[in-house]
């Protein structure tokens, strides 16, 4: 068994200890659903605009950059690996949308950490713990519902951090 397989087995065993807990099930199922198509991040961005904490230009820039990140990861990076998911449609206890892309890296994790970087750029470092802890919950939710291996989530988070550094520079330049 490879080191990655060992890590995935260990990570899934840790999550299994939480599965079945009503609060954990609710939080991770909701986080997985809200992460679909980066929905949670678009809602946050629109909410900031509606409450006048950001401009419509910032909201549009965030939407465009999140879309670009998704394209790079889902149509670029994932095609390089083609990893099979741990289950075809997730754990039957947690219904999820069946993804059409490969498992590695997790697009939810990547977009979550990418969006956290953009939101930190937009709101300042004081809000970073909120954005990054939300990103972590969204990311882990994908292994929790068994639609990703834990290593997919770690790799997705790393990709999101790297792309987030680039995206934050672009965000600053266009807003």
SULHUHU-V403584 format. One record per helix or strand of 2 or more residues. SS is the DSSP state (~ for helix, > for strand). FROM is the first residue (numbers start at 0). LEN is the number of residues. If there is no record, write none. Layout:
SS:FROM:LEN ; SS:FROM:LEN
This chain:
~:2:14 ; ~:21:29 ; ~:55:26 ; ~:106:17 ; ~:124:20 ; ~:149:25
